[in-house]
Amino acid sequence: MKQPKIAIIGLGYVGLPLARLLATRYAVVGYDKKTSRVEALQRGEDTTLEVAPNLLQAVLAPTNPTMEEGQIGLYCSHNSDDLALCNYFIVTVPTPVDKHHRPLLAPLQSASEVVGKYLKAGDIVIYESTVYPGCTEEECVPILERVSGLKFNQDFFVGYSPERINPGDKLHTVAHILKITSGSTPETAQKVNTLYQSVIEAGTHLAPSIKV
């Protein structure tokens, strides 16, 4: 597998624990558009209380880590340009619903536009945000194609691994809950599965398709 440099888009109660975990093995850029959130994380403070200060501080990188130097660690940023060298993009933004319980896709669409700006040939975009079957390929992929100018499943590829976080639960953390993985091609699915398998102690389950 190509040496991963991973972008986490959205550093909330889903994205931060995942970013922290991946940063124990890989170079990770955590991006959040909220400046106050990023500044707190750079100080080693997680206001969601999902990641203990000692665990967060142990992986924080003072500068954007590079793959070439074999660095690992988590660099938190509110500047999207820091995502330029990443080759795996994991979207972990919230998906709220309106008063009629219909999904509000604006955060997902906005995150897809951010990722599209930095997509390169061979990159993989993985969605974790909770969405309905078909949303990834029908709503998100067209945005990635439009913004990047690249072709889906030819130039870039997509995976889906639904977030499985139990907020406040310090026992069943992200590393200790079986992770379901999938990809837009068989090869992509294997790459996505291998990435998560390398850090998820509970193991993974590779689904036959993104929709499944």
Protein Blocks (a to p, Z undefined) as FASTA:
>chain_A
ZZdddddehjafklmmmmmmmmmmpccddddfblklmmmmmnopafklmacfklmmmmoc
fbdcdfklopacddddfbfklmmmpcbdcdfbdcdddfkopacfklmmmmmmmmmmmgce
hiacddfbdcdehjlmmmmmmmmmmmnopaehklpccddddddddehiaklgfklgccdd
ddfbfklmmmmmmmmmmmmmnbpaddfbfkZZ
